[in-house]
Amino acid sequence: MPRASFERHLRELKDEVLVLGSMVEKAIVRSVEALKKRDLELARQVVEADSEIDQKRYETEERCLDLIVTQQPMAGDLRIIVSVLYIIVDLERIADHAEGIARIAIMIGDEPPLKPLVDIPRMAEKATDMLHRSLDAFIVHDADTARQIVFEDDEIDALYDQVFRELLVFMLEDPRTVTRATRLIWAAHNLERIADRVTNICERVVFTVTGKIEELGVSKY
């Protein structure tokens, strides 16, 4: 395969990552919207759409493997393809967490709301922003931005702790709220895990640029 043709395939591969990323971002936003507005139909749509995300991941994986087998890329080109293989797995896992939130919304159903949701949507907004920027950093090979994004995970952790403490107070004051509060804690935990997956993506960005596998540390607040 001529170099120009191979580079075109690499660009298309990166485009596939962005498409998958967009699908995953949409799943996060819609799942939390369904939880906040108690929209069961929207929640079911998120659950149903998860299979499309899975299929997109598998298709992209096949393209990666085909390029490796047929072109035997070296050095930087191989790092890009290997990073894509890891990133699409994390994207699929993030979508699973979004599906989990949607299923929680379905479990809650038409139960009376425990409290207005404030911090959980904030967590979702921050996590989605981190995800979007991490994929942008991968496309342009921006290791510095990837490293910076990792430190923003502290904000997600702080919000999660805040949600946990607040809901714990509800449960202690009124045991009848335990089930509803626990489900909201599950939802917040899914968002906390999404941010952790974004850290994995950022590590792959750094690997793509430097060729070194680094465990990017997060400062504790």
TINULO-433749 format. One record per residue: residue number from 1; x, z, y of N, C-alpha, C in turn. Coordinates in Angstrom, 3 decimals, decimal comma, always signed. Last residue first. Layout:
% residues N
[NUM; [X; Z; Y]; [X; Z; Y]; [X; Z; Y]]
...
This chain:
% residues 221
[221; [-7,175; +46,414; +15,901]; [-7,628; +46,976; +17,163]; [-7,623; +48,476; +17,095]]
[220; [-4,371; +44,915; +14,404]; [-5,540; +45,783; +14,280]; [-5,869; +46,415; +15,620]]
[219; [-3,466; +41,497; +14,157]; [-3,237; +42,815; +14,754]; [-4,511; +43,628; +14,662]]
[218; [-2,924; +39,693; +11,305]; [-3,918; +39,993; +12,318]; [-3,647; +41,383; +12,858]]
[217; [-0,628; +37,188; +10,111]; [-1,111; +38,546; +10,267]; [-2,095; +38,678; +11,401]]
[216; [-0,628; +34,586; +7,905]; [-0,737; +34,909; +9,320]; [-1,375; +36,277; +9,481]]
[215; [+1,604; +33,829; +5,678]; [+0,406; +34,661; +5,740]; [+0,303; +35,163; +7,175]]
[214; [+2,773; +30,502; +5,367]; [+2,851; +31,800; +6,043]; [+1,522; +32,528; +5,919]]
[213; [+4,622; +28,067; +4,041]; [+3,388; +28,804; +3,771]; [+3,544; +30,205; +4,343]]
[212; [+5,966; +25,366; +5,865]; [+6,123; +26,731; +5,368]; [+4,757; +27,378; +5,166]]
[211; [+5,686; +23,003; +7,142]; [+6,089; +22,935; +5,744]; [+6,285; +24,299; +5,119]]
[210; [+4,747; +22,836; +9,734]; [+6,078; +23,389; +9,495]; [+6,598; +23,210; +8,074]]
[209; [+2,213; +21,524; +9,654]; [+3,171; +21,253; +10,724]; [+4,587; +21,652; +10,330]]
[208; [+0,932; +22,479; +7,388]; [+0,986; +21,039; +7,634]; [+2,086; +20,696; +8,633]]
[207; [+1,110; +25,246; +7,793]; [+1,838; +24,623; +6,687]; [+1,985; +23,118; +6,909]]
[206; [-0,664; +25,528; +9,927]; [+0,747; +25,863; +10,112]; [+1,595; +25,218; +9,021]]
[205; [-3,006; +24,807; +8,589]; [-2,561; +24,035; +9,755]; [-1,073; +24,261; +9,978]]
[204; [-3,185; +26,816; +6,731]; [-2,926; +25,457; +6,253]; [-2,503; +24,538; +7,402]]
[203; [-3,810; +28,945; +8,379]; [-2,556; +28,986; +7,628]; [-2,186; +27,601; +7,101]]
[202; [-6,343; +28,136; +9,185]; [-5,254; +28,184; +10,171]; [-3,899; +28,229; +9,482]]
[201; [-7,727; +28,535; +6,821]; [-7,593; +27,178; +7,361]; [-6,438; +27,124; +8,353]]
[200; [-7,605; +31,322; +6,648]; [-6,989; +30,495; +5,606]; [-6,747; +29,073; +6,106]]
[199; [-9,152; +31,961; +8,878]; [-7,737; +32,325; +8,854]; [-6,993; +31,509; +7,804]]
[198; [-11,609; +31,165; +7,941]; [-11,010; +30,403; +9,045]; [-9,518; +30,714; +9,131]]
[197; [-12,089; +33,188; +6,129]; [-11,837; +31,835; +5,622]; [-11,216; +30,945; +6,703]]
[196; [-12,617; +35,249; +7,906]; [-11,443; +35,341; +7,039]; [-11,078; +33,973; +6,466]]
[195; [-15,019; +34,338; +8,965]; [-13,847; +34,415; +9,845]; [-12,564; +34,527; +9,036]]
[194; [-16,591; +34,690; +6,674]; [-16,394; +33,347; +7,227]; [-15,158; +33,331; +8,120]]
[193; [-16,644; +37,442; +6,438]; [-15,899; +36,675; +5,453]; [-15,655; +35,241; +5,932]]
[192; [-18,326; +38,043; +8,547]; [-16,959; +38,569; +8,567]; [-16,080; +37,801; +7,587]]
[191; [-20,640; +36,855; +7,620]; [-19,998; +36,303; +8,813]; [-18,558; +36,793; +8,933]]
[190; [-21,213; +38,541; +5,469]; [-20,991; +37,114; +5,231]; [-20,276; +36,472; +6,416]]
[189; [-21,682; +40,904; +6,853]; [-20,500; +40,801; +5,991]; [-20,188; +39,343; +5,665]]
[188; [-24,114; +40,367; +8,054]; [-22,933; +40,546; +8,904]; [-21,654; +40,407; +8,083]]
[187; [-25,699; +40,316; +5,732]; [-25,590; +39,123; +6,581]; [-24,341; +39,200; +7,449]]
[186; [-25,425; +42,946; +4,845]; [-24,969; +41,829; +4,002]; [-24,758; +40,572; +4,841]]
[185; [-26,689; +44,238; +6,938]; [-25,259; +44,479; +6,718]; [-24,675; +43,368; +5,853]]
[184; [-29,256; +43,366; +6,457]; [-28,588; +42,923; +7,679]; [-27,078; +43,158; +7,591]]
[183; [-29,740; +44,732; +4,072]; [-29,747; +43,267; +4,086]; [-29,061; +42,715; +5,335]]
[182; [-29,675; +47,379; +4,953]; [-28,667; +46,906; +4,006]; [-28,595; +45,383; +4,007]]
[181; [-31,976; +47,502; +6,522]; [-30,660; +47,666; +7,144]; [-29,560; +47,117; +6,236]]
[180; [-33,978; +47,191; +4,594]; [-33,839; +46,209; +5,678]; [-32,457; +46,286; +6,321]]
[179; [-33,463; +49,484; +2,974]; [-33,450; +48,126; +2,414]; [-33,234; +47,085; +3,504]]
[178; [-33,673; +51,697; +4,790]; [-32,456; +51,410; +4,027]; [-32,394; +49,964; +3,542]]
[177; [-35,799; +52,648; +6,167]; [-35,167; +51,441; +6,705]; [-33,980; +50,968; +5,861]]
[176; [-36,585; +55,014; +5,106]; [-37,450; +53,860; +4,836]; [-36,831; +52,549; +5,330]]
[175; [-34,886; +56,967; +6,087]; [-34,569; +56,353; +4,794]; [-35,430; +55,129; +4,469]]
[174; [-33,913; +57,347; +9,181]; [-35,169; +57,003; +8,513]; [-34,853; +56,274; +7,210]]
[173; [-31,380; +58,150; +9,886]; [-32,515; +58,713; +10,614]; [-33,839; +58,452; +9,916]]
[172; [-29,754; +56,676; +8,199]; [-29,676; +58,144; +8,164]; [-30,886; +58,783; +8,827]]
[171; [-30,408; +54,058; +8,907]; [-30,654; +54,520; +7,541]; [-30,651; +56,046; +7,448]]
[170; [-29,579; +53,953; +11,603]; [-30,977; +53,698; +11,243]; [-31,294; +54,289; +9,875]]
[169; [-26,832; +54,374; +11,218]; [-27,624; +55,365; +11,952]; [-29,109; +55,196; +11,631]]
[168; [-26,161; +51,990; +9,975]; [-26,025; +53,243; +9,228]; [-26,833; +54,351; +9,902]]
[167; [-26,445; +50,209; +12,022]; [-27,426; +50,170; +10,939]; [-27,349; +51,423; +10,080]]
[166; [-24,222; +50,954; +13,567]; [-25,571; +51,017; +14,136]; [-26,625; +51,057; +13,037]]
[165; [-22,078; +50,458; +11,830]; [-22,336; +51,812; +12,325]; [-23,764; +51,952; +12,849]]
[164; [-22,339; +47,660; +11,418]; [-22,407; +48,601; +10,301]; [-22,768; +50,006; +10,781]]
[163; [-21,974; +46,641; +13,995]; [-23,232; +46,409; +13,283]; [-23,407; +47,438; +12,170]]
[162; [-19,326; +47,489; +14,399]; [-20,392; +47,932; +15,300]; [-21,760; +47,779; +14,646]]
[161; [-17,972; +46,105; +12,427]; [-17,964; +47,574; +12,399]; [-19,086; +48,137; +13,262]]
[160; [-18,443; +43,502; +13,401]; [-18,965; +43,908; +12,098]; [-19,029; +45,434; +11,998]]
[159; [-17,034; +43,564; +15,792]; [-18,484; +43,380; +15,823]; [-19,116; +43,818; +14,503]]
[158; [-14,448; +43,823; +14,764]; [-14,993; +44,859; +15,640]; [-16,514; +44,772; +15,714]]
[157; [-14,177; +41,436; +13,347]; [-14,111; +42,712; +12,635]; [-14,729; +43,837; +13,466]]
[156; [-14,267; +39,624; +15,460]; [-15,298; +39,589; +14,430]; [-15,341; +40,917; +13,674]]
[155; [-11,943; +40,353; +16,789]; [-13,228; +40,439; +17,490]; [-14,383; +40,447; +16,493]]
[154; [-9,975; +39,740; +14,917]; [-10,192; +41,139; +15,292]; [-11,538; +41,328; +15,986]]
[153; [-9,828; +37,015; +14,939]; [-10,566; +37,632; +13,838]; [-10,830; +39,109; +14,116]]
[152; [-8,098; +36,215; +16,812]; [-9,479; +36,395; +17,257]; [-10,354; +36,990; +16,154]]
[151; [-5,758; +35,666; +15,517]; [-5,874; +36,970; +16,163]; [-7,293; +37,254; +16,663]]
[150; [-6,161; +33,012; +14,730]; [-6,156; +34,077; +13,726]; [-6,364; +35,448; +14,364]]
[149; [-5,749; +31,512; +17,013]; [-7,111; +31,683; +16,514]; [-7,191; +32,854; +15,540]]
[148; [-2,959; +31,413; +17,208]; [-3,736; +32,175; +18,195]; [-5,143; +32,476; +17,684]]
[147; [-2,269; +29,687; +15,128]; [-1,794; +31,075; +15,097]; [-2,608; +31,959; +16,059]]
[146; [-3,470; +27,342; +16,073]; [-3,908; +27,932; +14,800]; [-3,494; +29,403; +14,723]]
[145; [-1,954; +26,831; +18,343]; [-3,370; +27,174; +18,488]; [-3,890; +27,840; +17,225]]
[144; [+0,488; +26,234; +17,045]; [+0,397; +27,346; +17,995]; [-1,049; +27,791; +18,182]]
[143; [+0,017; +23,930; +15,527]; [+0,263; +25,197; +14,848]; [+0,116; +26,391; +15,781]]
[142; [-1,659; +21,235; +15,578]; [-1,342; +22,235; +16,605]; [-1,197; +23,611; +15,951]]
[141; [-2,446; +18,660; +14,578]; [-1,234; +19,351; +14,115]; [-0,742; +20,372; +15,145]]
[140; [-4,871; +17,576; +15,137]; [-3,783; +17,247; +16,071]; [-2,469; +17,948; +15,717]]
[139; [-6,385; +18,549; +12,981]; [-6,374; +17,116; +13,271]; [-5,185; +16,732; +14,145]]
[138; [-6,048; +21,330; +13,174]; [-5,542; +20,598; +12,010]; [-5,405; +19,108; +12,319]]
[137; [-7,376; +21,885; +15,525]; [-5,933; +22,133; +15,455]; [-5,320; +21,402; +14,267]]
[136; [-9,974; +21,327; +14,722]; [-9,356; +20,501; +15,772]; [-7,838; +20,649; +15,729]]
[135; [-10,250; +23,429; +12,958]; [-10,249; +22,059; +12,437]; [-9,674; +21,084; +13,462]]
[134; [-10,200; +25,557; +14,740]; [-9,184; +25,490; +13,683]; [-9,112; +24,084; +13,092]]
[133; [-12,428; +25,096; +16,314]; [-11,102; +24,939; +16,916]; [-9,996; +24,873; +15,864]]
[132; [-14,473; +25,627; +14,445]; [-14,385; +24,325; +15,111]; [-12,982; +24,088; +15,664]]
[131; [-13,967; +28,324; +13,795]; [-13,904; +27,277; +12,781]; [-13,703; +25,909; +13,416]]
[130; [-14,404; +29,597; +16,249]; [-13,094; +29,673; +15,607]; [-12,927; +28,558; +14,577]]
[129; [-17,138; +29,018; +16,551]; [-16,165; +28,524; +17,527]; [-14,755; +28,528; +16,939]]
[128; [-18,177; +30,436; +14,413]; [-18,343; +28,987; +14,461]; [-17,352; +28,356; +15,429]]
[127; [-17,540; +33,041; +15,160]; [-16,978; +32,491; +13,931]; [-17,065; +30,964; +13,926]]
[126; [-19,059; +33,334; +17,515]; [-17,600; +33,435; +17,556]; [-16,976; +32,790; +16,324]]
[125; [-21,656; +33,025; +16,527]; [-21,164; +32,147; +17,596]; [-19,635; +32,148; +17,634]]
[124; [-21,785; +35,119; +14,684]; [-21,929; +33,735; +14,238]; [-21,376; +32,764; +15,269]]
[123; [-21,531; +37,348; +16,341]; [-20,542; +37,109; +15,292]; [-20,570; +35,649; +14,851]]
[122; [-23,860; +37,038; +17,798]; [-22,573; +36,972; +18,487]; [-21,455; +36,709; +17,488]]
[121; [-25,818; +37,439; +15,811]; [-25,670; +36,113; +16,432]; [-24,352; +35,953; +17,191]]
[120; [-25,103; +40,227; +15,414]; [-24,965; +39,250; +14,331]; [-24,922; +37,822; +14,890]]
[119; [-25,740; +41,483; +17,850]; [-24,336; +41,358; +17,442]; [-24,139; +40,350; +16,312]]
[118; [-28,607; +41,110; +17,907]; [-27,734; +40,804; +19,039]; [-26,313; +40,523; +18,552]]
[117; [-31,855; +41,218; +16,851]; [-30,502; +40,856; +16,444]; [-29,693; +40,413; +17,658]]
[116; [-33,924; +44,064; +17,248]; [-33,547; +42,726; +17,724]; [-32,102; +42,426; +17,325]]
[115; [-34,689; +45,704; +14,129]; [-34,193; +45,730; +15,495]; [-33,947; +44,295; +15,938]]
[114; [-36,290; +45,235; +11,919]; [-35,707; +46,559; +12,100]; [-35,269; +46,755; +13,546]]
[113; [-39,390; +43,537; +11,767]; [-37,969; +43,537; +12,161]; [-37,472; +44,950; +12,404]]
[112; [-41,404; +43,746; +8,841]; [-41,241; +44,069; +10,265]; [-39,764; +44,101; +10,634]]
[111; [-41,163; +40,913; +6,627]; [-41,066; +42,354; +6,867]; [-40,908; +42,619; +8,366]]
[110; [-41,379; +38,344; +5,757]; [-42,180; +38,725; +6,929]; [-42,193; +40,234; +7,148]]
[109; [-38,110; +37,971; +4,547]; [-39,456; +37,417; +4,657]; [-40,170; +37,836; +5,927]]
[108; [-35,832; +38,914; +3,346]; [-36,483; +39,742; +4,362]; [-37,910; +39,285; +4,586]]
[107; [-35,226; +36,741; +1,709]; [-35,513; +38,043; +1,111]; [-36,249; +38,949; +2,088]]
[106; [-34,656; +34,810; +3,631]; [-35,803; +34,614; +2,745]; [-36,207; +35,933; +2,095]]
[105; [-32,367; +35,908; +4,733]; [-33,531; +35,684; +5,598]; [-34,790; +35,506; +4,763]]
[104; [-30,744; +35,742; +2,487]; [-31,112; +37,069; +2,994]; [-32,338; +36,957; +3,899]]
[103; [-30,435; +33,009; +2,382]; [-31,156; +33,671; +1,290]; [-31,575; +35,081; +1,686]]
[102; [-28,913; +32,656; +4,684]; [-30,234; +32,043; +4,593]; [-31,064; +32,715; +3,499]]
[101; [-26,587; +33,974; +3,906]; [-27,361; +34,497; +5,038]; [-28,782; +33,944; +5,003]]
[100; [-25,770; +32,258; +1,850]; [-26,087; +33,651; +1,567]; [-26,919; +34,283; +2,664]]
[99; [-25,187; +29,966; +3,270]; [-26,327; +29,942; +2,351]; [-26,759; +31,370; +2,007]]
[98; [-22,892; +30,948; +4,487]; [-24,050; +30,588; +5,312]; [-25,315; +30,535; +4,459]]
[97; [-21,289; +31,208; +2,224]; [-21,637; +32,409; +2,995]; [-22,835; +32,141; +3,899]]
[96; [-21,095; +28,525; +1,525]; [-21,737; +29,462; +0,596]; [-22,137; +30,750; +1,314]]
[95; [-19,633; +27,571; +3,671]; [-21,022; +27,132; +3,524]; [-21,783; +28,041; +2,563]]
[94; [-17,226; +28,752; +2,987]; [-17,900; +29,167; +4,222]; [-19,368; +28,776; +4,164]]
[93; [-16,652; +27,276; +0,712]; [-16,906; +28,715; +0,579]; [-17,618; +29,254; +1,834]]
[92; [-16,205; +24,776; +1,856]; [-17,314; +24,949; +0,912]; [-17,669; +26,420; +0,756]]
[91; [-13,954; +25,404; +3,364]; [-15,180; +24,969; +4,035]; [-16,383; +25,124; +3,110]]
[90; [-12,118; +25,966; +1,358]; [-12,530; +27,035; +2,259]; [-13,817; +26,662; +3,002]]
[89; [-11,946; +23,380; +0,290]; [-12,415; +24,483; -0,553]; [-12,900; +25,630; +0,331]]
[88; [-10,879; +21,986; +2,401]; [-12,252; +21,657; +1,995]; [-12,820; +22,714; +1,045]]
[87; [-8,300; +23,120; +2,528]; [-9,254; +23,331; +3,615]; [-10,681; +23,054; +3,173]]
[86; [-6,978; +22,199; +0,233]; [-7,245; +23,624; +0,414]; [-8,337; +23,873; +1,454]]
[85; [-6,960; +19,432; +0,695]; [-7,502; +19,962; -0,560]; [-7,849; +21,449; -0,433]]
[84; [-5,592; +19,316; +3,135]; [-7,000; +18,918; +3,070]; [-7,653; +19,489; +1,819]]
[83; [-3,060; +20,058; +2,244]; [-3,788; +20,938; +3,150]; [-5,270; +20,605; +3,154]]
[82; [-2,394; +17,798; +0,744]; [-2,519; +19,091; +0,070]; [-3,312; +20,071; +0,941]]
[81; [-2,275; +15,913; +2,840]; [-3,248; +15,756; +1,758]; [-3,478; +17,075; +1,025]]
[80; [-0,190; +16,954; +4,413]; [-1,513; +16,714; +4,982]; [-2,560; +16,671; +3,878]]
[79; [+1,943; +16,932; +2,619]; [+1,457; +18,215; +3,166]; [+0,057; +18,054; +3,749]]
[78; [+2,317; +14,214; +2,257]; [+1,835; +15,016; +1,133]; [+1,286; +16,352; +1,623]]
[77; [+3,319; +13,550; +4,773]; [+2,073; +12,950; +4,299]; [+1,461; +13,762; +3,157]]
[76; [+5,753; +14,993; +4,880]; [+4,649; +15,319; +5,775]; [+3,320; +14,761; +5,317]]
[75; [+6,822; +14,322; +1,602]; [+7,031; +15,131; +2,815]; [+5,747; +15,389; +3,593]]
[74; [+5,114; +11,456; +0,189]; [+6,211; +12,404; +0,273]; [+6,124; +13,196; +1,578]]
[73; [+2,647; +10,139; -2,124]; [+3,173; +10,406; -0,782]; [+4,245; +11,485; -0,802]]
[72; [+1,676; +8,352; -4,247]; [+2,779; +9,297; -4,403]; [+3,441; +9,617; -3,058]]
[71; [-0,420; +6,587; -4,417]; [+0,591; +6,352; -3,378]; [+1,811; +7,256; -3,482]]
[70; [-2,085; +7,309; -6,539]; [-1,772; +5,888; -6,340]; [-0,627; +5,655; -5,362]]
[69; [-2,209; +10,131; -6,477]; [-1,874; +9,423; -7,712]; [-1,400; +7,997; -7,439]]
[68; [-2,901; +10,726; -3,818]; [-1,703; +11,312; -4,421]; [-1,258; +10,501; -5,629]]
[67; [-5,281; +9,313; -3,493]; [-4,122; +8,983; -2,659]; [-2,832; +9,524; -3,267]]
[66; [-6,878; +10,627; -5,374]; [-6,613; +9,193; -5,527]; [-5,389; +8,780; -4,714]]
[65; [-7,030; +13,161; -4,291]; [-6,344; +12,975; -5,567]; [-5,999; +11,508; -5,796]]
[64; [-8,536; +12,592; -1,973]; [-7,194; +13,184; -1,900]; [-6,403; +12,899; -3,168]]
[63; [-10,905; +11,637; -3,050]; [-10,102; +10,753; -2,202]; [-8,671; +11,275; -2,088]]
[62; [-11,801; +13,950; -4,351]; [-11,468; +12,756; -5,138]; [-10,614; +11,781; -4,332]]
[61; [-12,323; +15,554; -2,134]; [-11,290; +15,948; -3,094]; [-10,848; +14,746; -3,928]]
[60; [-14,487; +14,223; -1,062]; [-13,235; +14,283; -0,303]; [-12,076; +14,659; -1,210]]
[59; [-16,373; +14,692; -3,078]; [-16,000; +13,319; -2,724]; [-14,666; +13,285; -1,980]]
[58; [-16,566; +17,484; -2,998]; [-16,057; +16,827; -4,204]; [-15,610; +15,391; -3,904]]
[57; [-17,646; +17,857; -0,410]; [-16,344; +18,451; -0,762]; [-15,744; +17,719; -1,955]]
[56; [-20,094; +16,615; -0,710]; [-19,127; +16,089; +0,251]; [-17,736; +16,620; -0,045]]
[55; [-21,308; +18,328; -2,549]; [-21,027; +16,943; -2,927]; [-19,989; +16,321; -2,007]]
[54; [-21,550; +20,661; -1,003]; [-20,753; +20,666; -2,237]; [-20,349; +19,247; -2,615]]
[53; [-23,306; +19,705; +0,934]; [-21,967; +20,139; +1,331]; [-21,038; +20,156; +0,115]]
[52; [-25,532; +19,303; -0,629]; [-24,939; +18,153; +0,058]; [-23,512; +18,477; +0,501]]
[51; [-26,137; +21,889; -1,401]; [-25,695; +20,948; -2,439]; [-25,069; +19,700; -1,823]]
[50; [-27,070; +23,003; +0,959]; [-25,765; +23,433; +0,445]; [-25,243; +22,478; -0,624]]
[49; [-29,615; +22,314; +1,615]; [-28,540; +21,454; +2,126]; [-27,175; +21,834; +1,575]]
[48; [-31,137; +24,415; +0,581]; [-31,210; +23,095; -0,056]; [-30,043; +22,199; +0,360]]
[47; [-30,485; +26,445; +2,405]; [-30,193; +26,604; +0,983]; [-30,158; +25,247; +0,285]]
[46; [-31,509; +25,336; +4,752]; [-30,077; +25,645; +4,652]; [-29,670; +25,759; +3,187]]
[45; [-34,214; +25,242; +4,117]; [-33,500; +23,995; +4,380]; [-31,989; +24,194; +4,266]]
[44; [-34,840; +27,941; +3,997]; [-34,897; +27,139; +2,760]; [-34,155; +25,819; +2,936]]
[43; [-34,612; +28,558; +6,716]; [-33,723; +29,197; +5,745]; [-33,691; +28,398; +4,446]]
[42; [-36,735; +27,089; +7,736]; [-35,372; +26,737; +8,126]; [-34,373; +27,324; +7,145]]
[41; [-38,815; +28,547; +6,560]; [-38,651; +27,132; +6,243]; [-37,243; +26,665; +6,593]]
[40; [-38,578; +31,068; +7,722]; [-38,327; +30,911; +6,295]; [-38,120; +29,458; +5,900]]
[39; [-37,466; +32,482; +10,362]; [-37,954; +31,133; +10,054]; [-37,615; +30,833; +8,587]]
[38; [-36,764; +34,613; +11,946]; [-37,581; +34,836; +10,756]; [-38,264; +33,535; +10,333]]
[37; [-34,978; +34,346; +13,925]; [-36,358; +33,962; +14,248]; [-37,311; +34,137; +13,074]]
[36; [-32,636; +35,268; +12,642]; [-33,055; +35,835; +13,926]; [-34,532; +35,575; +14,216]]
[35; [-32,487; +33,687; +10,352]; [-32,523; +35,143; +10,243]; [-33,083; +35,761; +11,509]]
[34; [-32,347; +31,138; +11,462]; [-33,451; +31,465; +10,561]; [-33,613; +32,976; +10,424]]
[33; [-29,947; +31,419; +12,827]; [-31,171; +31,146; +13,581]; [-32,389; +31,496; +12,726]]
[32; [-28,239; +31,671; +10,696]; [-28,416; +32,830; +11,584]; [-29,663; +32,652; +12,454]]
[31; [-28,525; +29,104; +9,614]; [-28,815; +30,284; +8,792]; [-29,062; +31,512; +9,661]]
[30; [-27,726; +27,402; +11,667]; [-29,110; +27,374; +11,223]; [-29,460; +28,613; +10,396]]
[29; [-24,974; +28,016; +11,917]; [-25,881; +28,154; +13,054]; [-27,329; +28,260; +12,594]]
[28; [-24,035; +27,372; +9,318]; [-23,884; +28,722; +9,892]; [-24,915; +28,954; +10,985]]
[27; [-24,683; +24,646; +9,119]; [-25,248; +25,605; +8,168]; [-25,164; +27,031; +8,702]]
[26; [-23,097; +23,557; +11,128]; [-24,552; +23,470; +11,234]; [-25,229; +24,478; +10,312]]
[25; [-20,591; +23,991; +9,998]; [-20,951; +24,639; +11,259]; [-22,465; +24,662; +11,432]]
[24; [-20,813; +22,238; +7,812]; [-20,687; +23,674; +7,589]; [-21,060; +24,455; +8,852]]
[23; [-20,920; +19,757; +9,036]; [-22,017; +20,171; +8,156]; [-22,013; +21,684; +7,953]]
[22; [-18,439; +19,789; +10,302]; [-19,659; +19,731; +11,104]; [-20,869; +20,173; +10,286]]
[21; [-16,727; +19,739; +8,079]; [-16,723; +20,881; +8,989]; [-17,982; +20,940; +9,832]]
[20; [-17,282; +17,206; +7,090]; [-17,623; +18,377; +6,288]; [-17,685; +19,621; +7,159]]
[19; [-16,223; +15,768; +9,252]; [-17,630; +15,605; +8,868]; [-18,096; +16,812; +8,060]]
[18; [-13,560; +16,581; +9,186]; [-14,380; +16,886; +10,363]; [-15,864; +16,757; +10,050]]
[17; [-12,804; +15,511; +6,727]; [-12,727; +16,955; +6,938]; [-13,600; +17,366; +8,121]]
[16; [-13,094; +12,831; +7,280]; [-13,973; +13,436; +6,275]; [-13,966; +14,955; +6,404]]
[15; [-11,012; +12,467; +9,051]; [-12,379; +12,305; +9,533]; [-13,382; +12,950; +8,565]]
[14; [-8,883; +12,733; +7,304]; [-9,086; +13,751; +8,335]; [-10,498; +13,680; +8,897]]
[13; [-9,301; +10,349; +5,903]; [-9,354; +11,632; +5,198]; [-9,585; +12,776; +6,187]]
[12; [-8,835; +8,484; +7,850]; [-10,179; +8,574; +7,272]; [-10,368; +9,895; +6,539]]
[11; [-6,111; +8,916; +8,209]; [-7,040; +9,156; +9,318]; [-8,469; +9,317; +8,801]]
[10; [-5,202; +8,095; +5,686]; [-5,001; +9,472; +6,123]; [-5,943; +9,832; +7,253]]
[9; [-5,884; +5,397; +5,776]; [-6,514; +6,249; +4,773]; [-6,353; +7,731; +5,142]]
[8; [-4,145; +4,592; +7,778]; [-5,589; +4,471; +7,998]; [-6,340; +5,366; +7,008]]
[7; [-1,732; +4,963; +6,523]; [-2,052; +5,799; +7,676]; [-3,542; +5,744; +7,990]]
[6; [-1,929; +2,889; +4,642]; [-1,871; +4,280; +4,193]; [-2,236; +5,233; +5,333]]
[5; [-1,849; +0,646; +6,302]; [-3,039; +0,893; +5,499]; [-3,084; +2,348; +5,034]]
[4; [+0,722; +0,886; +7,322]; [-0,425; +0,887; +8,243]; [-1,719; +1,199; +7,496]]
[3; [+2,320; +0,650; +4,992]; [+2,271; +1,901; +5,751]; [+1,041; +1,968; +6,655]]
[2; [+0,678; -0,959; +2,160]; [+1,465; -0,984; +3,399]; [+1,280; +0,306; +4,188]]
[1; [+0,849; +0,000; -1,194]; [+0,000; +0,000; +0,000]; [+0,889; +0,000; +1,251]]
